[in-house]
Amino acid sequence: MYLICIFIPVGMCISCVYSRENSLTMSAYDLPPPPFYYSPHQRLLVRLPDHLLTLAVPVIAYWSLSLVFHVFDLSGWKWLDKYKLHESEELRKRNLVQRSEVVFAVIFQQIIQTLMGFLWLQEEVDTTNAARAALVIKGLQRWQSILEVLAHQFHFHFETAKAAWFMYWWAVPLFQFLFAMYVSLSLSLSPVSTTFSQVHY
């Protein structure tokens, strides 16, 4: 459950792709190239829209990792014993939730999650490369204006253009990523989720 807290934000970030022209436009401002997560293509996968891929990635990641750990649990390999969390006898007696109940609860949760995603996420807009590049430049200019005001107000001296680049490409996405992880972890530790996570083996 904790590992999916990482893959949900990653899946949400997949839809943020930019065109190759963005890099050319920003080079005119003497800024570093876009970071490693930049994609020069309009879609990450040619045949699948990004908003649908965003919905599919968390589900695929969850069940893939769950199956891997399920295989480890049933393997009987002795070398894995030192990595297992051994429950006390009292917890084992209270752990009365069947595996099938957990599976159905997770499927129900993922159905709700996917339906909410269909309502929340927008289909990709068929914009030109120039329009997408203009959005990037607009975002950079907005951050540069904010930083220039702060620098003047607090008498800071720094290169506002490069600071705006850092805010746009790293600081804001990192904050969004960590906030999404916090929300996912909070939901996974809720009383309902904790009850369903106590599987009876």
C-alpha positions as YAML, in Angstrom:
chain: A
units: angstrom
residues:
- id: 1
  name: MET
  ca: [0.00, 0.00, 0.00]
- id: 2
  name: TYR
  ca: [2.88, 2.34, 0.77]
- id: 3
  name: LEU
  ca: [4.59, 1.73, -2.59]
- id: 4
  name: ILE
  ca: [1.47, 2.76, -4.48]
- id: 5
  name: CYS
  ca: [1.77, 6.14, -2.75]
- id: 6
  name: ILE
  ca: [4.80, 6.70, -4.98]
- id: 7
  name: PHE
  ca: [3.27, 5.45, -8.21]
- id: 8
  name: ILE
  ca: [0.03, 7.46, -7.94]
- id: 9
  name: PRO
  ca: [1.84, 10.83, -8.11]
- id: 10
  name: VAL
  ca: [4.11, 9.52, -10.84]
- id: 11
  name: GLY
  ca: [1.08, 8.46, -12.82]
- id: 12
  name: MET
  ca: [-0.49, 11.90, -12.31]
- id: 13
  name: CYS
  ca: [2.67, 13.61, -13.65]
- id: 14
  name: ILE
  ca: [2.84, 11.57, -16.88]
- id: 15
  name: SER
  ca: [0.34, 13.83, -18.62]
- id: 16
  name: CYS
  ca: [2.74, 16.83, -18.31]
- id: 17
  name: VAL
  ca: [4.64, 16.59, -21.62]
- id: 18
  name: TYR
  ca: [6.01, 19.35, -23.76]
- id: 19
  name: SER
  ca: [7.13, 19.78, -27.36]
- id: 20
  name: ARG
  ca: [10.66, 20.02, -28.69]
- id: 21
  name: GLU
  ca: [10.04, 23.63, -29.59]
- id: 22
  name: ASN
  ca: [9.90, 24.52, -25.90]
- id: 23
  name: SER
  ca: [13.61, 23.78, -25.61]
- id: 24
  name: LEU
  ca: [14.44, 25.97, -28.60]
- id: 25
  name: THR
  ca: [12.37, 28.85, -27.25]
- id: 26
  name: MET
  ca: [13.92, 28.72, -23.78]
- id: 27
  name: SER
  ca: [17.44, 28.56, -25.20]
- id: 28
  name: ALA
  ca: [16.87, 32.11, -26.45]
- id: 29
  name: TYR
  ca: [16.70, 33.16, -22.78]
- id: 30
  name: ASP
  ca: [20.10, 31.54, -22.10]
- id: 31
  name: LEU
  ca: [18.55, 29.06, -19.66]
- id: 32
  name: PRO
  ca: [19.51, 25.43, -19.04]
- id: 33
  name: PRO
  ca: [17.72, 22.78, -21.11]
- id: 34
  name: PRO
  ca: [14.54, 21.18, -19.73]
- id: 35
  name: PRO
  ca: [15.07, 18.51, -17.02]
- id: 36
  name: PHE
  ca: [15.30, 14.76, -17.55]
- id: 37
  name: TYR
  ca: [11.54, 14.18, -17.29]
- id: 38
  name: TYR
  ca: [10.95, 16.36, -20.33]
- id: 39
  name: SER
  ca: [9.54, 14.57, -23.37]
- id: 40
  name: PRO
  ca: [9.78, 16.04, -26.86]
- id: 41
  name: HIS
  ca: [6.60, 14.25, -27.93]
- id: 42
  name: GLN
  ca: [3.01, 15.39, -27.56]
- id: 43
  name: ARG
  ca: [2.12, 11.95, -26.12]
- id: 44
  name: LEU
  ca: [4.23, 9.59, -24.07]
- id: 45
  name: LEU
  ca: [2.67, 6.65, -25.94]
- id: 46
  name: VAL
  ca: [1.62, 7.29, -29.53]
- id: 47
  name: ARG
  ca: [-1.65, 5.30, -29.44]
- id: 48
  name: LEU
  ca: [-2.76, 6.17, -25.92]
- id: 49
  name: PRO
  ca: [-3.77, 9.66, -24.71]
- id: 50
  name: ASP
  ca: [-1.86, 10.83, -21.66]
- id: 51
  name: HIS
  ca: [-4.96, 11.36, -19.52]
- id: 52
  name: LEU
  ca: [-5.90, 7.69, -19.98]
- id: 53
  name: LEU
  ca: [-2.34, 6.56, -19.31]
- id: 54
  name: THR
  ca: [-2.44, 8.59, -16.09]
- id: 55
  name: LEU
  ca: [-5.44, 6.57, -14.93]
- id: 56
  name: ALA
  ca: [-3.95, 3.23, -15.93]
- id: 57
  name: VAL
  ca: [-0.46, 3.55, -14.42]
- id: 58
  name: PRO
  ca: [-1.45, 3.47, -10.70]
- id: 59
  name: VAL
  ca: [-3.66, 0.40, -11.21]
- id: 60
  name: ILE
  ca: [-1.00, -1.46, -13.20]
- id: 61
  name: ALA
  ca: [1.71, -0.53, -10.70]
- id: 62
  name: TYR
  ca: [-0.41, -1.58, -7.71]
- id: 63
  name: TRP
  ca: [-1.30, -5.04, -9.04]
- id: 64
  name: SER
  ca: [2.17, -5.69, -10.46]
- id: 65
  name: LEU
  ca: [3.84, -5.00, -7.13]
- id: 66
  name: SER
  ca: [1.13, -6.85, -5.21]
- id: 67
  name: LEU
  ca: [1.63, -9.96, -7.33]
- id: 68
  name: VAL
  ca: [5.39, -9.80, -6.82]
- id: 69
  name: PHE
  ca: [5.02, -9.67, -3.02]
- id: 70
  name: HIS
  ca: [2.31, -12.34, -3.16]
- id: 71
  name: VAL
  ca: [4.72, -14.66, -4.97]
- id: 72
  name: PHE
  ca: [7.38, -13.90, -2.36]
- id: 73
  name: ASP
  ca: [4.88, -14.67, 0.42]
- id: 74
  name: LEU
  ca: [3.93, -18.05, -1.06]
- id: 75
  name: SER
  ca: [7.44, -19.02, -2.17]
- id: 76
  name: GLY
  ca: [8.55, -20.38, 1.20]
- id: 77
  name: TRP
  ca: [12.08, -19.11, 0.64]
- id: 78
  name: LYS
  ca: [13.88, -19.12, 3.97]
- id: 79
  name: TRP
  ca: [16.16, -16.22, 3.10]
- id: 80
  name: LEU
  ca: [13.10, -13.94, 3.02]
- id: 81
  name: ASP
  ca: [12.18, -14.65, 6.65]
- id: 82
  name: LYS
  ca: [14.50, -11.97, 8.02]
- id: 83
  name: TYR
  ca: [12.70, -9.35, 5.91]
- id: 84
  name: LYS
  ca: [9.17, -10.28, 7.03]
- id: 85
  name: LEU
  ca: [7.20, -8.44, 9.69]
- id: 86
  name: HIS
  ca: [6.24, -11.14, 12.19]
- id: 87
  name: GLU
  ca: [2.96, -10.35, 13.92]
- id: 88
  name: SER
  ca: [2.33, -11.17, 17.54]
- id: 89
  name: GLU
  ca: [-0.13, -13.91, 18.46]
- id: 90
  name: GLU
  ca: [-2.66, -11.32, 19.62]
- id: 91
  name: LEU
  ca: [-2.60, -9.48, 16.28]
- id: 92
  name: ARG
  ca: [-2.83, -12.78, 14.41]
- id: 93
  name: LYS
  ca: [-6.03, -13.66, 16.27]
- id: 94
  name: ARG
  ca: [-7.60, -10.28, 15.53]
- id: 95
  name: ASN
  ca: [-6.60, -10.41, 11.86]
- id: 96
  name: LEU
  ca: [-9.86, -11.85, 10.54]
- id: 97
  name: VAL
  ca: [-10.13, -10.13, 7.15]
- id: 98
  name: GLN
  ca: [-10.04, -12.62, 4.30]
- id: 99
  name: ARG
  ca: [-7.85, -12.12, 1.25]
- id: 100
  name: SER
  ca: [-10.86, -12.04, -1.07]
- id: 101
  name: GLU
  ca: [-12.39, -9.19, 0.95]
- id: 102
  name: VAL
  ca: [-9.22, -7.15, 0.51]
- id: 103
  name: VAL
  ca: [-9.16, -7.82, -3.24]
- id: 104
  name: PHE
  ca: [-12.77, -6.69, -3.67]
- id: 105
  name: ALA
  ca: [-12.18, -3.62, -1.51]
- id: 106
  name: VAL
  ca: [-9.14, -2.61, -3.57]
- id: 107
  name: ILE
  ca: [-11.00, -3.15, -6.85]
- id: 108
  name: PHE
  ca: [-13.90, -1.03, -5.58]
- id: 109
  name: GLN
  ca: [-11.50, 1.72, -4.52]
- id: 110
  name: GLN
  ca: [-9.75, 1.66, -7.89]
- id: 111
  name: ILE
  ca: [-13.06, 1.84, -9.75]
- id: 112
  name: ILE
  ca: [-14.00, 4.96, -7.77]
- id: 113
  name: GLN
  ca: [-10.51, 6.37, -8.34]
- id: 114
  name: THR
  ca: [-10.71, 5.76, -12.11]
- id: 115
  name: LEU
  ca: [-14.21, 7.22, -12.43]
- id: 116
  name: MET
  ca: [-13.14, 10.32, -10.53]
- id: 117
  name: GLY
  ca: [-10.14, 10.57, -12.84]
- id: 118
  name: PHE
  ca: [-12.38, 10.48, -15.91]
- id: 119
  name: LEU
  ca: [-14.38, 13.37, -14.47]
- id: 120
  name: TRP
  ca: [-11.39, 15.34, -13.21]
- id: 121
  name: LEU
  ca: [-8.77, 14.92, -15.93]
- id: 122
  name: GLN
  ca: [-9.29, 16.70, -19.21]
- id: 123
  name: GLU
  ca: [-8.71, 15.21, -22.60]
- id: 124
  name: GLU
  ca: [-5.57, 16.46, -24.26]
- id: 125
  name: VAL
  ca: [-6.05, 19.67, -26.19]
- id: 126
  name: ASP
  ca: [-4.79, 19.52, -29.76]
- id: 127
  name: THR
  ca: [-2.60, 22.63, -29.60]
- id: 128
  name: THR
  ca: [0.29, 23.59, -31.83]
- id: 129
  name: ASN
  ca: [3.90, 23.41, -30.72]
- id: 130
  name: ALA
  ca: [4.07, 27.19, -30.72]
- id: 131
  name: ALA
  ca: [1.04, 27.44, -28.40]
- id: 132
  name: ARG
  ca: [2.54, 24.95, -25.94]
- id: 133
  name: ALA
  ca: [5.87, 26.75, -26.04]
- id: 134
  name: ALA
  ca: [4.08, 30.03, -25.35]
- id: 135
  name: LEU
  ca: [2.52, 28.50, -22.22]
- id: 136
  name: VAL
  ca: [5.96, 27.51, -20.94]
- id: 137
  name: ILE
  ca: [7.37, 30.97, -21.59]
- id: 138
  name: LYS
  ca: [4.33, 32.55, -19.92]
- id: 139
  name: GLY
  ca: [4.87, 30.40, -16.83]
- id: 140
  name: LEU
  ca: [8.56, 31.31, -16.70]
- id: 141
  name: GLN
  ca: [7.79, 35.01, -17.10]
- id: 142
  name: ARG
  ca: [5.17, 34.84, -14.33]
- id: 143
  name: TRP
  ca: [7.66, 33.33, -11.89]
- id: 144
  name: GLN
  ca: [10.33, 35.79, -12.94]
- id: 145
  name: SER
  ca: [7.98, 38.70, -12.21]
- id: 146
  name: ILE
  ca: [7.15, 37.31, -8.77]
- id: 147
  name: LEU
  ca: [10.81, 36.76, -7.93]
- id: 148
  name: GLU
  ca: [11.78, 40.24, -9.12]
- id: 149
  name: VAL
  ca: [9.19, 41.75, -6.77]
- id: 150
  name: LEU
  ca: [10.49, 39.63, -3.87]
- id: 151
  name: ALA
  ca: [14.09, 40.47, -4.67]
- id: 152
  name: HIS
  ca: [13.30, 44.18, -4.68]
- id: 153
  name: GLN
  ca: [11.21, 43.94, -1.52]
- id: 154
  name: PHE
  ca: [13.77, 42.02, 0.55]
- id: 155
  name: HIS
  ca: [16.91, 43.38, -1.18]
- id: 156
  name: PHE
  ca: [18.01, 40.00, -2.51]
- id: 157
  name: HIS
  ca: [20.44, 39.78, -5.40]
- id: 158
  name: PHE
  ca: [20.16, 36.75, -7.67]
- id: 159
  name: GLU
  ca: [19.48, 35.87, -11.30]
- id: 160
  name: THR
  ca: [15.70, 35.93, -11.43]
- id: 161
  name: ALA
  ca: [15.54, 34.22, -14.85]
- id: 162
  name: LYS
  ca: [17.42, 31.13, -13.63]
- id: 163
  name: ALA
  ca: [15.50, 31.16, -10.35]
- id: 164
  name: ALA
  ca: [12.24, 31.26, -12.31]
- id: 165
  name: TRP
  ca: [13.48, 28.30, -14.39]
- id: 166
  name: PHE
  ca: [14.17, 26.37, -11.18]
- id: 167
  name: MET
  ca: [10.75, 27.23, -9.72]
- id: 168
  name: TYR
  ca: [8.92, 26.25, -12.90]
- id: 169
  name: TRP
  ca: [10.72, 23.00, -13.65]
- id: 170
  name: TRP
  ca: [11.70, 21.73, -10.18]
- id: 171
  name: ALA
  ca: [10.31, 23.51, -7.10]
- id: 172
  name: VAL
  ca: [6.61, 23.53, -8.03]
- id: 173
  name: PRO
  ca: [6.54, 19.99, -9.54]
- id: 174
  name: LEU
  ca: [8.43, 18.66, -6.49]
- id: 175
  name: PHE
  ca: [5.94, 20.30, -4.13]
- id: 176
  name: GLN
  ca: [3.03, 18.82, -6.13]
- id: 177
  name: PHE
  ca: [4.68, 15.39, -6.07]
- id: 178
  name: LEU
  ca: [5.31, 15.43, -2.31]
- id: 179
  name: PHE
  ca: [1.84, 16.78, -1.59]
- id: 180
  name: ALA
  ca: [0.28, 13.98, -3.67]
- id: 181
  name: MET
  ca: [2.39, 11.44, -1.75]
- id: 182
  name: TYR
  ca: [1.18, 12.93, 1.54]
- id: 183
  name: VAL
  ca: [-2.46, 12.73, 0.47]
- id: 184
  name: SER
  ca: [-2.03, 9.14, -0.77]
- id: 185
  name: LEU
  ca: [-0.27, 8.10, 2.43]
- id: 186
  name: SER
  ca: [-2.95, 9.78, 4.56]
- id: 187
  name: LEU
  ca: [-5.66, 7.88, 2.70]
- id: 188
  name: SER
  ca: [-3.79, 4.59, 3.02]
- id: 189
  name: LEU
  ca: [-3.48, 5.09, 6.80]
- id: 190
  name: SER
  ca: [-7.15, 5.95, 7.28]
- id: 191
  name: PRO
  ca: [-9.16, 3.63, 9.60]
- id: 192
  name: VAL
  ca: [-11.03, 2.01, 6.70]
- id: 193
  name: SER
  ca: [-7.85, 1.36, 4.72]
- id: 194
  name: THR
  ca: [-6.05, 0.04, 7.81]
- id: 195
  name: THR
  ca: [-8.88, -2.40, 8.50]
- id: 196
  name: PHE
  ca: [-8.80, -3.79, 4.97]
- id: 197
  name: SER
  ca: [-5.01, -4.06, 5.02]
- id: 198
  name: GLN
  ca: [-5.15, -6.64, 7.84]
- id: 199
  name: VAL
  ca: [-5.33, -9.71, 5.66]
- id: 200
  name: HIS
  ca: [-5.86, -13.14, 7.18]
- id: 201
  name: TYR
  ca: [-3.30, -15.67, 5.90]
...
